[in-house]
Amino acid sequence: MWQVLLIGGASGTGKTGLAQRLGQKLGISVLLADDIRLAIQHISTPEQFPDLHFFLTYPNIWDQPAATLREGWITVARQVSTALEMVIAHHLVVSGVGSVIIEGDGILPNLAVQNQFVWTKLDSPDLVRSIFLHEPDESVLLDNMRQRGRGFDEFTTQQQVNFAHGAWLFGNWLQSEAEKCVCPVIPCRPWDTLDERVSSITIEVSH
């Protein structure tokens, strides 16, 4: 039975909604990896953590080629995944903390398959599980981003297209890395069966 469930995937794949629904169903906490990123960015400088501040310091970032955005997401995710090791360790070794679902595009497949997090060593690989959501159609990602808002409507049309294409490239990279790590990759669609398909792999949870 797992204690930590990691839900990864590119922006626009429905990670947050899925995590919230699963958390409510299972009665456990949900943590957004973005919250960890924002907190560390708030108390650090680009000089201290240049990779973590990539999107905040790169000139005209949303006008850059999609390949640059993909590399930026990979760069930031490496930093966020390192920070998440401590969160995972806390939920593995501290009695009474309970299980947690962590979701975000800052979660990398190699984090999910580690057998040691900071000072902890897993007695069972099932204590930390992961799934990665994937959407093969970038037009679907673009539509999802436009519908959810979150400041996306402040971008120009070209910036929105760049963002979605970069997210699609990042998603394809995540899929490839997840398959190398033998992490489950789950298609986002059909949306109405996503929860059921995910639950079939994640239903057992240790409280």
N, C-alpha and C positions, 0 to 999 in steps of 0.2 A: 504494500500500500504506500502511496506516495505522500510526502509531506510538502513538497514544493512542485508546482506545475508551472512550467515556462511556456508562454504562448508567444511565438515570434512570427514575423512576417513583415512585408513592406507596408508602408502607409496606404490606407484605403482598403485593406483586406478584411476589416471587421473584427480586429483583435479585441478592441476595448469592449464592444457590445457583447461579444462572446464571453469574455472574462467576467463581465458583470453578471450575465445570466447564469454562468456556471457557479460563480461565487454565491449567488442568491440560492440556487438550487441545492448546493452542498453545504451552505451555511458557514463559509469560510471567507477570510479577507482577500481583497484584491489590491495589488500594488501596481501602479503604472511606472514603468522604467523611466518614462519621461520626467516623472517627479524627482527621481534620483538625479537625473542629468541636470535639471533646472536648479536643484538645490546646490549641487557642486559648482555649477557655473556661477551661481550667486555669490559664493564665498571664495572664488578663485579668480585668477586673471589669465588672459591669453598667454602671458609669458610663462606662467606656471604649468598650464595644461593647454598648449596650442591646439592639439588634436580635438579636445573636447569642445573648444570654442570655434571650431572650423566654420560653421555656418554663420557665426556672429562676426567674424573678422574677414572672411573672403570677400573682396570687392565685387559688388553687383552680383552676388551669388546666384540669384534666381534667373539671371540672364546668361549664365554660363551653360556650356553644353551639358547634356544629360549625363554623359560619362563622368564629368566632374562632380555632379551631384551624387552619382552612385558611389564614387570613391569617397566622397564626404560622409555619406551614411555609413560606409564600412569603417572609416576612420573613427567616427564618433562612437559607433557600436562597440568597437574594441575597448574603448575607454569605459563605456557604461557597463559592459559585461564584466570588466575587472572589478568595478565598484560593487556590482551585484553579488560577487562571490561572498562578500561579508554578510549581505542580507540573507543569502541562502544558508550560510554557516549558522547564523543566528537561529534560523527556524529549524535547523537540524539538531542542534545541541542544547538549546535552552528549554528546559521543561516548562510547559504551560504556555509557550508562545503560540503554538498551534500551527496548522497548515496555512499555506498561502498560495495564491495564484499571482504570478508576475507576468505582465504582458508588455510588449513594446517592440519597436523596430531596433532597439538597442540590444536585443538578445541575439547572440550568435550561436550557431549549432555547437561549436566546440566548447562553449560554456556548459551546455546541457549534458555533455557526455563525460565531463570531468569526474574523476573518482575522489578528488580532494578539493575542498573549498577552504582557502586560507589554512587554518590549522586542523580542520576536520578531515577525516577519511571515512568514506561511506562503507558501512557494513553491508549494505545492499544497494545495488545500482537502481533499484526501483524507487528509492526515496526521493529522487529527483527525476521527474519525467518532463517531456517536452513535446510540443506539436508546433508545426510551422504552417501557417496558412498561405496559400499561393493562389494568385489570380493571373492566368496566362494572357488575358486580354487587357492591354493598357487603356483602352477606351472605357472599360468598366471601372478601372481605378480612377480615371479622370472624372467620370460621372459621380462616383462615390464621394470624392473629395469636394466636388461642387455642391453636393447635397448636404454634406455634414457641416459645411461652413468652416469654423475655427480660423477665420481670417483669410481663407483661401480666396474669397471674393475680392480681396484687396489687391490681388495680383492682376497683372495684365493677362490677356488671353494667351499670349505667347509664353509668359512665365508659368501659367497654369499647365500648359502643354509640356514645357520643359520639366516641371516638377513631376508630372505624371509619368513622363517617359523615363526620368531618372529613377523614380520609385519602381517602375516596371523592371528596369535593368537590375536594380538592387534586389528585387524579389526573385528574379531569375538566378542571381548569384547565390542568394540564400537557399533557394531550392537545391542548387548544385552542391553547396556545402552541407546541407542537411542530409542529402542522400549519401555523401561521403561518410558522414558521421552516423549513418543509419538512424536518423531521427525521423519520426513520422511527418510526412508532408501531406496536407489535406487540402484539396481544392475548395475554394470558398463557395462555389456554386455547385448545386442549387442551394440558395440561401435557406430555404425552408427545411432542409434536412441537415444543415450544418451542425446544430446542437446535438442531434441524435448521432451523427457520425463521430463527433468528437467524444461524446459521452461513452461510446462503445470502447474507447481506449483509456479513458481517464476516470471512470466511475469509482474506482476504489481509492479512498482517501483516508489517511490516518489523522484523527483529530487529537 
